[in-house]
Amino acid sequence: MTTNAQIESGNGWVNCRCGQKHWGLYGAAGLFLVRTDHTGEFTEVVLQHRSLWSHQGGTWAVPGGALDHGETAFEGAVREAQEEAGIAGHHVTELAQVVLDHGDWSYTTVIAQTQDPQAPIGATDAESIEILWVPLSQIRERLLLPAFENSLDQILDLLTTAR
């Protein structure tokens, strides 16, 4: 028997025309959530150390995952960040989006700012080894998920113009 939750869930692999398999039947999204210092400068981002059992496990990226049917990239990114890192969606303000579109699959990085920089974060499910605030200047010191690393310059450029 198929339930509505099974129909609406985006969990599943897509054999993309690019030759790779991607997670998310309706695409996927992640939340690049930043906070500021006392001067208003963006200083840190929430990063997820991905569980070893996950696809490309052991790497660092933003919390994210498969979009559910009918979900916007913002809604999906915030839902995934809440599930994986305990981030409250009502404290998140969207600044911009970066879309990697393969035609039959896409990944959207939602760049956002927290309105509660002291709100607690942390690993809330088995998909994460840890969740941390990481200084923007130190992101590249970690072993990054390749797709995240490839889009990082574009994300940081947009963050600079989003002020």
N, C-alpha and C positions, 0 to 999 in steps of 0.2 A: 504494500500500500504506500502510495506517495502522499506526503503531507505538504501543506502550503509552505512550511519552512524549508522543505527540501527543494521545492520548485523555485523559491525565491533566493535561496542561498547561491552565492557566486563561487562557492568552493569547488574547485576542480581545475584540471590542467587544460591548457589550450595548446595545440600543436600549431604554432605560428608559422606563417609563410616565410618568416626570417630564418627558419630552420631550427629554432629553439622551442622548448616548452616553457610556457609562462603560467603562473598561478593566477586564477581569476577568470571565470567563465564570462563575466561582464566587464573585464578589465580589473585594475587594482589601483590603489592609492595609498599614499603615506603622508604623514604629518611632520613637516620640518618646523617644529615649534621652537621659537626663540624667546628669550627674555632679555631685558635691558638692565644696564647698571643705573646708578643714581643720576647720570647725565643724560639718559635716554638713548645711549648707544647700544645697539644689539651686541651682546657679549657671549651668549651661550645658546646651545641647541640641545634638545633632548635626543639622545641616541640610544639605540637598542643593540645590545650584544646578543646576536641571534643564537638560539640553542643549536648544539652540535648536530642534532638529528634533523634539523630543518634544511631545506634546499640552500646550498652554499652556507651552511651553518658555521658558526665561529666568527663570522664577519660582523661588522657594525653597519647599521643603516638607521633610518628613521622608522618608528613604529608604523606599520601599515599592513595591508593585505587585500584580499579579494573584495570587490564591490558586490553588493547584493543587487538583485534585479530592481531597477528603478531608482537606485540610490545615486545621488550626485557624488562627485569626487570629494567634496568637502564633507558631506555626511559620512561617507565611508571612511575617510581618513580619520575623522574625529572618533567614530565608533571604534575603529581598530586601535587608536591610541588610548581610548578609555579601557578597552579590553586588555591590552598588553602592558600599559604603563600607568593606569589609574588616572589619566588626565581627564579632568572634567570639561566637557564640551562647552559649557556656558562661560568658561573663562578664556575662550579661544576666539581671536579676531583674525579673519583671513586677510592676507596682504597680497598674495599673487599665487599663480599656479605655473608649473612647468609640466608640459605634457610630452611624453614619449609615445608617439602613435605609430603603430605598425600596420594600421588598416584593419586587421582582424583582431587586434588586441592593443590595449594602451595602458600606460602607467602614468598617473598624475601625482606629482609631488605638490602638496598644498603647503605653501609657505604661510606661516601664521605667527601671531604674537600672543603670548599668554597675558591675561589681564590680572593674574594672580601669581607673580613670580616666586612666591614662597610656598605655593601649593605643593603638597607632597607628591612625589612620583616614585615609581618603583616597579619591578617585575610583578605582574599580577597573574601570569599564567605560565605554562611550561614552554612557551615559544621564546622566552628570553632567559639568558643567563643573568643579565643585569640591565638596568635602565639608569642612565646618568645624564646630568647636565654636563656638557662638554664645551669648553671654550672654543669659539669659532676658529681661533688660531691654531687649535690642536686637533682638529678633525682628521687631517691627513696623517697624523701620527698613529692612527689605528688601522687595522686591516679592514678595509671597507668592502662592502658588497660591490662587485664590479659595476653594476648598473648605476648604483648610487654615486660611486666615484666618478663615473663618466659624465654624470649630470651636475656634479658639484659646482663647477665653475659657473654654469648658467644660473644655478640656484643662488649662489653668493652674489652674482651680479644683480639679480633681481632684488635680493634683499637690500643691497646698497641703494637702489633706486626707490625702494618702498618706504623710505623714511619720510 
